[in-house]
Amino acid sequence: MSLAVVRDLREARVPAGPDELAAFETDVLAGFVLARAAAGLADATIRSDVLHLEQVRAWFGGPLWDMAPADADAYFGTVLRGAAKGTRLGRSQALRTYFLFLEIRHKVEIHQLTGRVAECPAGEMNRPRGAGRASLRIPPSAVQVNALLAGWRAELATCRKFAPAARNYAAARLMAETGLRVNEVSHLDLADVKWDLGRFGKLHVRIGKGARASGPRERMVPLINGAGATLKWYVQDVWCCFDDDHARPGAPLFCSERRNADGTAARVGNETLRSALTTAAAAYLPGWPDRVTPHVLRHFCASQLYLGGMDLVAIQQALGHAWVATTMNYIHVHATHIEDAWIAGQQRAAGRLEGLSP
C-alpha cells in the first residue's frame, strides 16, 4: 500500500522585493480607505484613521504588518505615554481596525509575499484603556446664557460688519435652542428649513453624526424652544446680505463672506462659528470659568428641555443619539432638583389621597 502524494495547490511565490512591497502596501492602504468609505464612514473619520496609521508607520519605519506585540508595547508605553488620552485611544483603535482589514482581506497574500502572519500587535494586554465616561461639561445656567445672547444681540446694532456678526449670533442661538452640533449647523442648506412640517416647522439635519463614527445619520428636528423665530429673523433680515437667490439648489443656510468659483456664497466653516462663540462668551460671560463651546450649548439645550418637562426619549430624538443612556449624560439639573422632584411627588400623592377621602 503506497502513500498518496499531497501537493500544495497554493501559488508558490518568490519573496517580494522592496519595490513590490512598497507598491503592495500603498494598494492595501487605498483598499482600506475604500472599504471604510463603502461602510458609510464620514470622510473626516477616514482621514483621522489614516493619519493615525501614518504616525505609527513613521515611527515604526516599515510596513505595519511587520509590527509585533513588543513594538506596540514600546510605542504606546513610551512614545505615547504622555500623549492625550483621546490620541492614544484613537491611534490604538485605528491600528486594530486596520489589522482586522488585513486579516480579512490580505492575510494569505501577506504571508505569501513576506512569510509573516498578519496579527494585530495591540491586544488585550497592551491596548490603551479608556477611562469610562467622558468628563462632565456643565453648561452655564439659563440666566447666564440669556445674558450672553442679550449682550451679543445688542452688539449687532453697533458692530462694524453686521452680516457675519448676525450670522454667528443666529447660529449660536440655534444651537442653544435645538442642541444641534456645530457641524450640523454649518452643513444646513436653506432648503433644509421645512417651515410647513409639523406644528412648528422642522430642520432636515442631513449631516448628523452617527454612533461610533458610522457616518451621517439624518433626522428631523422640530423648530421648538424659539428656534423658529430665530430662523425667521435670520432668513428674512440677514441671509439676503450674503446671497439673493433663495431658490438656488444647495444654497447654504449659514453663508461665508467668501464666494465660490461661480460667484455664489460659500458655506461658513465650523471654526468660524466656534471662534465667534468664544469671543462673545469672553465679552458677555466673563465670570464663567470654562470655555463656552458649541458642545456646551448642546448640553445646555438638553438640560433646559428636560427642566421644561420634555421626556428623555424626546430629547434623545432631538439630539440624534442612538442610546438614551448617552442623552442622560447631557442632562444637568439644579442642585435642588432631587428635593423639588420629591416635594412634587409628595404633593401629587397627597392630592390623590385627598380625592379618595370621603
C-alpha positions in Angstrom: 0.0 0.0 0.0 1.6 3.3 -1.1 1.0 6.7 0.4 -0.7 9.3 -1.7 1.3 12.3 -2.7 -0.2 15.5 -1.3 0.6 18.6 -3.4 0.1 22.2 -2.1 -2.1 23.8 -4.8 -1.4 27.3 -3.5 0.7 29.5 -5.7 4.4 29.4 -4.8 5.9 32.9 -4.9 9.4 34.2 -4.5 9.7 36.6 -1.6 8.8 40.1 -2.8 11.4 42.8 -3.2 11.3 46.3 -1.7 9.6 48.0 -4.6 6.9 45.3 -4.9 6.3 45.5 -1.1 6.0 49.3 -1.2 3.5 49.2 -4.1 1.5 46.5 -2.3 1.5 48.5 0.9 0.1 51.5 -1.0 -2.6 49.4 -2.6 -3.6 47.9 0.7 -4.0 51.3 2.3 -6.0 52.5 -0.6 -8.2 49.5 -0.3 -8.7 50.2 3.4 -9.8 53.7 2.7 -12.2 52.5 0.0 -13.7 49.8 2.3 -14.3 52.3 5.1 -15.9 54.7 2.6 -18.1 51.8 1.5 -19.1 51.2 5.1 -20.5 54.8 5.2 -18.0 56.4 7.5 -17.6 60.1 7.2 -14.6 61.4 5.3 -13.2 63.1 8.4 -13.3 59.8 10.3 -11.4 58.1 7.5 -8.8 60.8 7.3 -8.3 60.6 11.0 -7.7 56.9 10.9 -5.3 57.2 8.0 -3.4 60.0 9.9 -3.1 57.7 12.9 -1.8 54.9 10.8 0.8 57.2 9.1 2.0 58.3 12.5 2.6 54.7 13.7 4.2 53.8 10.3 6.6 56.8 10.5 7.7 55.7 14.0 8.0 52.0 13.1 9.8 52.6 9.8 8.3 49.7 8.0 5.0 48.1 6.9 2.6 47.8 9.8 2.0 44.1 9.3 5.6 43.6 10.5 4.8 45.0 13.9 5.0 42.6 16.9 3.4 43.0 20.3 6.8 44.2 21.7 6.7 47.0 19.1 3.2 48.1 20.3 4.5 47.9 23.9 7.3 50.3 23.1 5.1 52.7 21.1 2.1 53.0 23.5 4.2 52.5 26.6 7.0 55.1 25.8 6.3 57.2 22.7 2.7 57.9 23.5 3.0 57.5 27.3 2.4 61.2 27.8 0.0 61.8 24.9 -3.6 62.9 25.4 -6.0 60.0 26.3 -8.0 60.6 23.1 -4.9 60.4 20.9 -3.8 57.1 22.5 -7.3 55.6 22.2 -7.8 56.8 18.6 -4.5 55.5 17.5 -5.0 52.2 19.1 -8.5 51.8 17.6 -7.2 52.8 14.1 -4.4 50.2 14.4 -6.9 47.4 15.4 -9.3 48.3 12.6 -6.5 48.3 10.1 -5.3 44.8 11.2 -8.8 43.5 11.1 -8.9 44.6 7.5 -5.6 42.9 6.8 -6.7 39.7 8.4 -9.9 39.6 6.4 -8.7 40.8 3.0 -4.9 40.2 2.7 -3.7 37.6 5.3 -2.9 34.9 2.8 -1.3 37.4 0.3 0.9 39.0 3.0 2.1 35.5 4.1 2.9 34.6 0.5 4.9 37.9 0.0 6.6 38.2 3.3 6.2 34.9 5.2 4.6 36.8 8.1 1.1 36.2 9.5 -0.8 39.5 9.9 -1.9 39.7 13.5 -2.7 42.9 15.5 0.1 43.8 17.9 -2.2 45.7 20.2 -4.1 43.0 22.2 -5.9 42.7 25.5 -2.6 43.0 27.4 -1.3 46.3 25.9 -4.0 48.2 24.2 -4.7 51.6 25.8 -7.8 51.5 28.0 -10.5 54.2 28.2 -11.4 55.8 31.4 -15.1 55.2 31.1 -17.4 58.2 30.8 -16.1 61.5 29.4 -15.5 64.4 31.7 -18.6 66.4 32.6 -19.4 69.5 30.6 -21.5 71.5 33.0 -23.2 74.3 31.0 -24.0 77.8 32.2 -27.4 78.4 33.7 -30.3 79.8 31.7 -29.7 83.2 33.3 -26.1 83.2 32.1 -26.9 82.0 28.6 -29.6 84.6 28.3 -27.2 87.3 29.4 -24.6 86.1 26.8 -27.2 86.2 24.0 -28.6 89.5 25.1 -25.2 91.2 25.1 -24.4 89.6 21.7 -27.7 90.8 20.3 -27.1 94.3 21.5 -23.7 94.4 19.9 -25.3 93.8 16.4 -26.6 97.4 16.4 -23.1 98.9 16.5 -20.8 96.2 15.1 -18.6 97.1 12.1 -19.8 94.2 9.9 -23.4 93.3 10.6 -24.0 90.3 8.3 -21.3 88.0 9.7 -21.9 89.0 13.3 -25.6 88.4 12.9 -24.9 85.1 11.2 -22.7 83.9 14.1 -25.2 85.1 16.7 -28.1 83.3 14.9 -26.1 80.0 14.6 -25.2 80.1 18.3 -28.7 80.8 19.3 -30.0 78.0 17.1 -27.5 75.6 18.8 -28.7 76.7 22.2 -32.3 76.2 21.2 -32.2 72.9 19.3 -29.0 71.2 20.5 -27.5 70.9 17.0 -23.8 70.1 16.7 -21.7 72.8 15.1 -21.0 70.6 12.1 -24.7 70.0 11.6 -25.4 73.7 11.7 -22.7 74.6 9.2 -23.9 72.0 6.7 -27.6 73.1 6.7 -28.9 74.3 3.4 -31.6 77.0 3.1 -33.9 74.3 1.7 -33.4 72.2 4.9 -35.7 74.5 6.8 -39.1 72.9 6.3 -41.5 75.7 7.5 -44.7 73.7 6.9 -43.8 70.4 8.6 -45.3 69.7 12.0 -46.7 72.3 14.3 -43.6 74.4 14.5 -41.7 73.7 11.3 -38.7 71.4 11.2 -35.0 71.2 10.2 -33.8 68.4 8.0 -30.4 67.6 9.5 -28.6 65.7 6.8 -25.1 65.6 8.2 -25.9 64.2 11.7 -23.1 62.4 13.5 -23.5 58.6 13.6 -22.8 56.4 16.6 -19.2 55.2 16.8 -18.3 57.4 13.7 -20.5 55.3 11.5 -21.2 58.2 9.2 -24.0 60.7 8.7 -27.4 59.9 10.3 -30.3 62.1 9.2 -33.1 63.3 11.4 -35.8 65.9 11.6 -35.6 68.5 14.4 -38.7 70.5 15.3 -38.2 74.3 15.5 -39.3 74.4 19.1 -37.9 76.4 22.0 -37.9 79.7 20.0 -35.8 78.2 17.1 -38.5 79.1 14.5 -38.4 82.8 15.5 -34.6 82.8 15.4 -34.5 81.4 11.9 -37.3 83.6 10.5 -35.4 86.7 11.6 -32.2 85.4 10.2 -33.6 84.3 6.8 -35.7 87.5 6.3 -33.2 90.1 7.6 -29.7 88.6 7.4 -29.4 85.9 4.7 -30.0 88.3 1.9 -26.8 90.1 2.9 -24.9 87.1 1.6 -27.0 85.8 -1.3 -30.1 86.8 -3.3 -31.2 83.6 -4.8 -33.4 81.7 -2.3 -34.2 79.0 -4.9 -30.7 78.1 -5.7 -30.2 74.3 -5.1 -27.6 73.7 -2.3 -27.6 77.3 -1.1 -26.2 77.2 2.4 -28.3 78.4 5.3 -25.3 80.0 7.1 -23.1 81.6 4.5 -19.5 82.7 4.4 -18.2 86.0 3.2 -16.1 84.1 0.7 -17.5 83.3 -2.7 -17.5 80.1 -4.7 -15.9 80.0 -8.1 -19.3 80.7 -9.7 -19.8 83.8 -7.6 -22.3 82.2 -5.2 -21.9 82.4 -1.4 -19.8 79.7 0.2 -20.6 77.8 3.3 -19.4 79.1 6.7 -16.8 76.9 8.5 -17.1 75.3 11.9 -14.1 77.1 13.3 -15.6 80.5 12.4 -18.7 79.7 14.5 -16.6 78.3 17.3 -14.3 81.3 17.4 -17.3 83.8 17.4 -18.9 82.0 20.3 -15.6 82.0 22.3 -15.2 85.7 21.7 -18.8 86.6 22.6 -18.5 84.5 25.8 -15.4 86.3 26.8 -17.1 89.6 26.4 -20.6 88.9 27.9 -20.0 85.9 30.2 -16.6 86.9 31.8 -17.3 85.2 35.1 -17.7 81.7 33.5 -14.6 79.7 34.4 -14.7 77.3 31.5 -14.8 77.6 27.7 -18.3 78.1 26.1 -18.2 75.8 23.1 -21.0 74.6 20.7 -21.0 71.3 22.5 -21.6 73.1 25.8 -24.6 74.8 24.2 -25.8 71.3 23.3 -25.6 70.2 26.9 -27.4 73.4 27.9 -30.2 72.8 25.4 -30.7 69.2 26.6 -30.8 70.3 30.3 -33.3 73.1 29.6 -35.6 70.9 27.6 -35.6 68.4 30.4 -36.2 71.0 33.1 -39.1 72.3 30.9 -40.8 68.9 31.1 -39.7 67.1 27.9 -39.1 63.4 28.5 -35.7 61.7 27.8 -36.8 59.8 24.7 -38.0 63.0 23.0 -34.7 64.8 23.9 -32.8 61.7 22.6 -34.5 62.0 19.2 -34.0 65.8 19.1 -30.2 65.4 19.8 -29.8 62.4 17.4 -28.5 60.0 20.0 -28.6 56.3 19.3 -29.0 55.4 23.0 -31.0 57.2 25.7 -28.1 56.5 28.1 -26.0 58.9 26.1 -28.7 61.6 26.4 -28.7 61.1 30.2 -25.1 62.3 30.3 -26.2 65.6 28.7 -28.8 66.3 31.4 -27.5 68.6 34.1 -30.0 69.7 36.7 -30.0 72.2 39.6 -28.7 71.3 43.0 -32.2 71.1 44.4 -33.7 69.1 41.5 -34.0 65.9 43.6 -35.6 67.7 46.5 -38.0 69.6 44.2 -39.0 66.3 42.5 -39.6 64.6 45.8 -41.8 67.5 47.0 -43.8 67.4 43.8 -44.3 63.7 44.2 -45.5 64.1 47.7 -47.9 66.8 46.6 -49.3 64.6 43.9 -49.7 61.7 46.3 -51.4 64.0 48.8 -53.8 65.1 46.1 -54.7 61.5 45.2 -55.3 60.7 48.9 -57.5 63.8 49.2 -59.6 62.7 46.3 -60.1 59.3 47.8 -61.2 60.7 51.2 -65.0 60.6 52.0 
